[in-house]
Amino acid sequence: MHMEIHTNIPLKNYTTMKIGGNARFMTEARTPDDIQKVYRNAKSQNLPIFILGGGSNVIAKDEGFNGIVIRMRIPGFEVIADDINNAIIKIGAGEEWDSVVKRTVDMRLSGIETMSAIPGTAGAAPVQNVGAYNQEIADTLQSLEAYDSETDAFVTLRRDDCGFAYRDSIFRGKAKGRYVITSITIKLSKNQPAPPFYDSLQKYLDEHQIKIYTTDVIRDAVIEIRKNRLPDPDTVPNSGSFFKNAIVEKWQVDDLSNQYLDIPIFDLGDDKYKIPTGWLIEKAGLKGTISHGIRIFDRNALVLVNESAKSYSDLAAARDEIIGKIRDKFRVQIQQEPLEI
Ligand SMILES: Cc1cc2nc3c(=O)[nH]c(=O)nc-3n(C[C@H](O)[C@H](O)[C@H](O)COP(=O)(O)OP(=O)(O)OC[C@H]3O[C@@H](n4cnc5c(N)ncnc54)[C@H](O)[C@@H]3O)c2cc1C
């Protein structure tokens, strides 16, 4: 089938932060073959390629992208195995993630229900190992199919090939730009969800006297909690958590917990500790403040909201101010979560 190629398309219309310049070319892929075709053509013309899902974790630069942006639209939702305990489902990379969650919840399958209401596509989920409320895609992913742009071949990667870690994988690390994920295969359980749930989720369930935990009850609870903590990108431009939580070492933990008795610290093992970056930003007195048109969301300091910024450089200036203030106050280097095009 013929693929339409559009020229000079504003990336701000395709990214939830709503800033950035133009893509020189943009097209949509509806099959794995579409992907291969575009890569082969682009290679002969020496054009770079960027894969875009829902644009909810991508920041576009002001200079735009001098190449081809492929919007991932490959559909698919197929139960490929089903027994008394589990179901295995293969999902096209272009499916909307939350519709996938809803469908599995309606089938009373457990494994991704606390990842309800995360914007974006199914194919992007492995890229940063998406997660929320104690579930992450690495827990349920069995394998994925991808186009390997280095070898011009379609490959299957197993979970252990993906290098999953906290908000990380080979797809944004050492193999960044190499694979185009065309489908993911996840294994879900027929057991209903069971405690212990993530603190804030358990608190919500207790407060609402919910004692029977089914996938749809958990999904509804998560959606309610998230409504308060995260602005809706359809009406308020943002990219969700703009910073990763800080991962620090023992000496930093000792140093900080002497100074700040209330600092929350999570032991990750291997001499690594997690400190919620939202706490650091709040403690630095920055929550709710605005700079260069970018506001630190007043209900969740991890989120930056684009109130009136017109350009990437505004966002970068605001971001660098925040990073600098956190470094000066706590001697902790925080990192941006969304990738950049
Ligand atoms: C309000 C809000 C709340 C959010 N909450 C959460 C949360 O709770 N937990 C969480 O983990 N994230 C969260 N996010 C971040 C984001 O939703 C996820 O990272 C999501 O997986 C991004 O999907 P996307 O399709 O929009 O990807 P995009 O933003 O389009 O792309 C992200 C990156 O993945 C690459 N990519 C996309 N698709 C593919 C593919 N098929 N093959 C290879 N590479 C690909 C892109 O090139 C890019 O580098 C939130 C974002 C917002 C705006």
The ligand as an SDF file (V2000), in Angstrom:
LIG
                    3D

 53 58  0  0  0  0  0  0  0  0999 V2000
    0.1970   12.8930   32.1550 C   0  0  0  0  0  0  0  0  0  0  0  0
    1.2600   11.8290   31.9490 C   0  0  0  0  0  0  0  0  0  0  0  0
    1.3890   10.8080   32.8460 C   0  0  0  0  0  0  0  0  0  0  0  0
    2.3660    9.8100   32.6840 C   0  0  0  0  0  0  0  0  0  0  0  0
    2.4590    8.8050   33.6190 N   0  0  0  0  0  0  0  0  0  0  0  0
    3.4150    7.8630   33.4840 C   0  0  0  0  0  0  0  0  0  0  0  0
    3.5430    6.8190   34.4520 C   0  0  0  0  0  0  0  0  0  0  0  0
    2.7610    6.7170   35.4040 O   0  0  0  0  0  0  0  0  0  0  0  0
    4.5290    5.8990   34.3050 N   0  0  0  0  0  0  0  0  0  0  0  0
    5.3930    5.9590   33.2360 C   0  0  0  0  0  0  0  0  0  0  0  0
    6.2580    5.0760   33.1580 O   0  0  0  0  0  0  0  0  0  0  0  0
    5.2930    6.9250   32.3070 N   0  0  0  0  0  0  0  0  0  0  0  0
    4.3350    7.8780   32.3960 C   0  0  0  0  0  0  0  0  0  0  0  0
    4.2450    8.8780   31.4620 N   0  0  0  0  0  0  0  0  0  0  0  0
    5.1920    8.9160   30.3470 C   0  0  0  0  0  0  0  0  0  0  0  0
    4.6670    8.2920   29.0320 C   0  0  0  0  0  0  0  0  0  0  0  0
    3.2750    8.2290   29.0470 O   0  0  0  0  0  0  0  0  0  0  0  0
    5.2230    6.8920   28.8110 C   0  0  0  0  0  0  0  0  0  0  0  0
    6.6240    6.9610   28.7330 O   0  0  0  0  0  0  0  0  0  0  0  0
    4.6930    6.2720   27.5000 C   0  0  0  0  0  0  0  0  0  0  0  0
    5.1480    4.9430   27.3880 O   0  0  0  0  0  0  0  0  0  0  0  0
    5.1360    7.0190   26.2520 C   0  0  0  0  0  0  0  0  0  0  0  0
    4.4120    6.4960   25.1610 O   0  0  0  0  0  0  0  0  0  0  0  0
    4.3150    7.2840   23.7970 P   0  0  0  0  0  0  0  0  0  0  0  0
    3.6560    6.3890   22.8110 O   0  0  0  0  0  0  0  0  0  0  0  0
    3.6840    8.6200   23.9880 O   0  0  0  0  0  0  0  0  0  0  0  0
    5.8470    7.4350   23.4230 O   0  0  0  0  0  0  0  0  0  0  0  0
    6.5840    8.6680   22.7520 P   0  0  0  0  0  0  0  0  0  0  0  0
    6.6070    9.8100   23.7040 O   0  0  0  0  0  0  0  0  0  0  0  0
    6.0190    8.9320   21.4050 O   0  0  0  0  0  0  0  0  0  0  0  0
    8.0400    8.0590   22.6210 O   0  0  0  0  0  0  0  0  0  0  0  0
    8.8710    7.8640   23.7390 C   0  0  0  0  0  0  0  0  0  0  0  0
   10.2100    7.2530   23.2870 C   0  0  0  0  0  0  0  0  0  0  0  0
    9.9910    5.9230   22.8590 O   0  0  0  0  0  0  0  0  0  0  0  0
   10.3840    5.7560   21.5090 C   0  0  0  0  0  0  0  0  0  0  0  0
    9.3980    4.8750   20.8840 N   0  0  0  0  0  0  0  0  0  0  0  0
    8.0470    5.0640   20.8540 C   0  0  0  0  0  0  0  0  0  0  0  0
    7.4550    4.0260   20.2460 N   0  0  0  0  0  0  0  0  0  0  0  0
    8.4460    3.1760   19.8820 C   0  0  0  0  0  0  0  0  0  0  0  0
    8.4680    1.9110   19.2020 C   0  0  0  0  0  0  0  0  0  0  0  0
    7.3430    1.3210   18.7690 N   0  0  0  0  0  0  0  0  0  0  0  0
    9.6750    1.3140   18.9810 N   0  0  0  0  0  0  0  0  0  0  0  0
   10.8160    1.8990   19.4050 C   0  0  0  0  0  0  0  0  0  0  0  0
   10.8620    3.0830   20.0390 N   0  0  0  0  0  0  0  0  0  0  0  0
    9.6810    3.7130   20.2790 C   0  0  0  0  0  0  0  0  0  0  0  0
   10.4030    7.1330   20.9070 C   0  0  0  0  0  0  0  0  0  0  0  0
   11.3190    7.2000   19.8270 O   0  0  0  0  0  0  0  0  0  0  0  0
   10.8340    7.9680   22.0900 C   0  0  0  0  0  0  0  0  0  0  0  0
   12.2140    7.9420   22.2330 O   0  0  0  0  0  0  0  0  0  0  0  0
    3.2540    9.8730   31.5910 C   0  0  0  0  0  0  0  0  0  0  0  0
    3.1210   10.9220   30.6570 C   0  0  0  0  0  0  0  0  0  0  0  0
    2.1300   11.8980   30.8250 C   0  0  0  0  0  0  0  0  0  0  0  0
    1.9980   13.0050   29.8200 C   0  0  0  0  0  0  0  0  0  0  0  0
  1  2  1  0
  2  3  1  0
  2 52  2  0
  3  4  2  0
  4  5  1  0
  4 50  1  0
  5  6  2  0
  6  7  1  0
  6 13  1  0
  7  8  2  0
  7  9  1  0
  9 10  1  0
 10 11  2  0
 10 12  1  0
 12 13  2  0
 13 14  1  0
 14 15  1  0
 14 50  1  0
 15 16  1  0
 16 17  1  0
 16 18  1  0
 18 19  1  0
 18 20  1  0
 20 21  1  0
 20 22  1  0
 22 23  1  0
 23 24  1  0
 24 25  2  0
 24 26  1  0
 24 27  1  0
 27 28  1  0
 28 29  2  0
 28 30  1  0
 28 31  1  0
 31 32  1  0
 32 33  1  0
 33 34  1  0
 33 48  1  0
 34 35  1  0
 35 36  1  0
 35 46  1  0
 36 37  1  0
 36 45  1  0
 37 38  2  0
 38 39  1  0
 39 40  1  0
 39 45  2  0
 40 41  1  0
 40 42  2  0
 42 43  1  0
 43 44  2  0
 44 45  1  0
 46 47  1  0
 46 48  1  0
 48 49  1  0
 50 51  2  0
 51 52  1  0
 52 53  1  0
M  END
$$$$
